Amino acid sequence: MNWAAILAPYAQVVEELKVKLKGMRNQFEYDSRHSPIEFITGRVKPIPSILEKAESRQIPLEKIEKEIQDIAGVRVVCQFVDDIYTIVNMLRTRKDLKIIEEKDYITEKKDSGYRSYHMVIEYPVETIDGLKIVIAEIQIRTLAMNFWATNEHSLNYKYKGRIPTEIKKRLQRAAEAAFKLDEEMSKIKYEVQEAQRIFHRK
């Protein structure tokens, strides 16, 4: 397989989405309004991870572009839970991408404690061979959710998906603490935003 050729459109999707999302953030800042976007990251799934996922889900290699939805992944990190839904609603109105699936792991958290909002999209990319529709995933989460998920991901990698029970329990407690933090910060959201506006004016 020519992986470089296969993954090039995915890399293009990640870069274009990052530029567009940063543009959204800048527009809020130009208007001196609270930006729901704190920061954006993106990546193309490494080849060993693609192969591992294909093997575990018994996906033939010729079907990975259709059946693995997160080869291109963009993550949007927010300050507040409300911000997540602001971004979701803004993405729903865009004409340059098509949402094909939404998974709300905030209202329906995973058993592990994982919380995040996932949108699977179809995104058109202009290639030298013409238009190609690429499937990509956008994850939207708060800073607290991101902190938790990053650590859980590292532990899953270390233990090859079999995290010891005691650590799993601690992770679940940490997930609840992270969500409690988000809830408490939401209650003082307007004070925080006002303080940030004063700070930026200076």
Buried (B, 14 or more C-beta within 10 A) or exposed (E): EEEEEBBBBBBBBBBBBBEBBEEBBEEBEEEEEBBBBBEBEBBBBEBEEBBEBBEEEEBEEEEBBEEBBBBBBBBBBBBBBBBBBBBBEEBEEEEEBEBEEBBBBBEEBEEBBBBBBBBBBEBBBEEEEEEBEBBBBBBBBBBBBBBBBEEBEEBBEEEEEEBEEEEBEEBBEBBEEBBEBBEEBBEEBEEBBEEEEEEEEE
